[in-house]
């Protein structure tokens, strides 16, 4: 999946945090990896992702972590 995203010059958004953090540590030559904790409040989830991505643009070579707020 990461190889395909790189070939398309796209970022990855995933809740598969462990594997993609490991891939980033192995090679940061990608167009951005956004790893998230699972959050079923979709509106809040989308807002947190948008905030994190906007604050970090451009995404190339970056690993961005978006975590569900503690309630």
C-alpha positions as CSV (number, residue, x, y, z in Angstrom):
1,X,0.0,0.0,0.0
2,X,2.8,2.5,0.8
3,X,4.6,1.7,-2.4
4,X,1.4,2.4,-4.4
5,X,0.9,5.7,-2.5
6,X,4.5,6.7,-3.2
7,X,4.0,5.9,-6.9
8,X,0.9,8.1,-7.0
9,X,2.6,10.8,-4.8
10,X,-0.1,10.4,-2.2
11,X,-0.2,10.4,1.6
12,X,-1.5,7.5,3.7
13,X,-4.1,7.8,6.4
14,X,-4.4,4.7,8.6
15,X,-5.3,3.3,12.0
16,X,-2.7,0.6,11.4
17,X,-0.3,2.6,13.5
18,X,2.4,0.0,14.4
19,X,3.1,-1.2,10.9
20,X,3.2,2.3,9.3
21,X,5.3,3.8,12.1
22,X,7.8,1.0,11.5
23,X,7.7,1.6,7.7
24,X,8.3,5.4,8.3
25,X,11.3,4.6,10.6
26,X,12.7,2.3,8.0
27,X,12.4,4.9,5.2
28,X,11.0,8.4,5.3
29,X,11.0,8.8,1.5
30,X,7.2,9.0,1.2
31,X,4.5,11.7,0.8
32,X,3.3,11.6,4.3
33,X,1.9,9.0,6.7
34,X,-0.9,10.0,9.1
35,X,-1.5,7.4,11.8
36,X,-4.6,7.6,14.0
37,X,-6.2,6.0,17.0
38,X,-9.6,4.7,16.3
39,X,-12.3,7.3,17.0
40,X,-15.9,6.6,16.3
41,X,-16.9,10.2,16.6
42,X,-16.4,10.8,12.9
43,X,-16.9,14.5,12.9
44,X,-14.4,15.0,15.7
45,X,-12.1,12.5,14.0
46,X,-12.2,14.4,10.7
47,X,-11.6,17.7,12.4
48,X,-8.6,16.4,14.3
49,X,-7.1,15.0,11.1
50,X,-7.7,18.2,9.2
51,X,-6.0,20.3,12.0
52,X,-3.0,18.0,12.2
53,X,-2.5,17.9,8.4
54,X,-3.0,21.6,7.9
55,X,-0.4,22.3,10.7
56,X,2.2,20.1,9.1
57,X,1.9,20.8,5.4
58,X,3.8,19.9,3.3
59,X,3.5,16.3,4.4
60,X,6.4,14.8,2.4
61,X,8.6,12.6,4.6
62,X,6.5,13.3,7.7
63,X,4.8,10.9,10.2
64,X,1.8,12.6,11.8
65,X,0.1,11.1,14.8
66,X,-3.6,11.9,15.5
67,X,-4.9,10.6,18.8
68,X,-8.4,10.3,20.1
69,X,-8.9,12.8,23.0
70,X,-9.1,11.3,26.5
71,X,-12.6,11.6,27.9
